[in-house]
Amino acid sequence: MTLVAKIRRTRTDSDAGRTAVNDGVQADDGELVELLEMLAAAGVQEDEVLRALKGPGGTEKMLQRLVEAGLLPSREDSLAGLMATWTPLLERGCDQWSAELAGVEFLAMMREAAATDDAVPELLTSLISQAEEYGGPEALAMLRVLAVVGPAPARPTAAKAAERVASAGLQDRPWVKGLGEPKVGACFGYTDGVGVQEALTVTFTYGRQQHALAVLVDHQLGGGVKDCWPTDRPDLIRADYQQAAKRYGLDFHVYEPSEARAILDSALGKSPCPIAPDQIQDVRDYLELLRSRTALLPERGRSTRVPSHKTPTTTVHRVKIMLRGERPPIWRRLEVPSGITLRRLHQCIQAAFGWEDRHPWVFETPVGAYGVADRQLGHRSAQSRRLEDVVPRARDLIYYTYGSGDGWEHEILVEDVLAAEPGVAYPRCLTGRRARPLEDSDGTDGFDPTDGFDPTRFDVDEVNEALARLSSVLVKE
């Protein structure tokens, strides 16, 4: 919020209630006092202000003289400056999380400029109108973001304004798609020994870009949110939690998203209780973001999976599994039961690629990491989750890493969800390309033709023979 915009918002044409302020300068009660304080805070010398303000006329005249004296920017310059703050969202590589966070921080500035939080929607409505009038890609970016993260009363106004600006032929940036709708990820936290304070972090993903909100709940202060802040490094938060739990004998937990939802719903239903200045600022700036993210978590008793008219036992997922970073590509296309556990899917991948199952492995999914259960690593048992629970739809994506260190990373893309064919045994391999690298090699350097290893070899019949021990008929003929 620019200084001139804030000042203009307080102007009035009324000359009633004038009082003398500093050397005979006239002003409305309270209004010019606030103006002088704001100019002083901006570094403008008092004598310069007084020279510009002396003379007849209301606040509008005074503002005009300040503009002419070069002490305030013109309305046009002020609006151009506001639009320029959204330029980073036009840069290549800007993602949904960066755009959303920019909007949240912009709203924080609005709250600082507004007299009260209740005044923010009205102030934003005015800015939305000005942005639409200004037009251009910066204005479109601003309006798209405010349509998602703005206060509820302002969102429809921003959305309609964005559509009108876009109708002039402007193209939306890639981050607009899916803005405000990240997928739910892992949830974890710790509690102290006596249950006074509770720390909880909920993670979300836009594609492969992960972010999280960390929350501190204080039950001694009423059970409300004591602090909350965003981070794009939830792995560091997890490590801090685990270290604190180990050092101080606290209980570290990995929560189901519905469990995290219940904790946050309870805390958000109570009055916030920040104490330290940074906590007060965090809660003021990010509490609404926490509310919107909490609403994305499933409630207890409700599945995150989209309902289907097909039953899990009679549908199959057609997946393309590609070994990342390999050129030429190495991949397999499989059809597997939708209700297969991630543990069994691990076995299918091992068989389909000819891996020897001698190294650690883990699935990274929108709802957490699954492999051999490991509390320290935050890995839940792969036996506890089914494929249809973590990737219910076509175009959904998860990752499977096999091997220690960097390991071999596999991208698993759901191409379709189909009715199982009568009499057909699943899983089965439809097609593929090239042999996987040698088990303990690092990249394609591991292909050694002198050992009789042919990297171009792929035989679908051999793969299906390896899968046969895992296969069963879902629908009898």
Buried (B, 14 or more C-beta within 10 A) or exposed (E): BBBBBBBBBBBEEEEEEEEEBBEEBBBBEEBBBBBBEBBEEEEBEEEBBBBBBBEEEBBEEBBBBBBEBEBBBEBEEBBBEBBEBBEEBEEEEBBBBBBBBBBBBBBBEBBEBBEEEEBBBEBBBEBBEBBBEBBBBBBBBBBBBBBBBBBEEBBEBBBBBBEEBBEEEBEBBEBBEEBBEBBBBBBBBBBBEEEEBBBBBBBBBBEEEBBBBBBBBBBEBEBBBBBBBBBEEBBEBBEBBBEBBEEEEBEBBBBBBBBBBBBBBEBBEBEBBBEEEEBEBBBBBBBBBBBBBBEBBBEEEEEBBEEEEBEBEBBBBBBBBBBEEBEEEBBBBBBBBBBBBBBBBBBBBBBBBEBEEEBBBBBBBBBBBBBBEEEEBBBBBBBEBBBBBBBBEEEBBBBBBBBEEEBBBBBBBBBEBBEBBEEBBBBBBEEBEBBBBBBEBEEBEBBEEEEEBEBEEBEBEEBBEBBEEBBEEBBEE
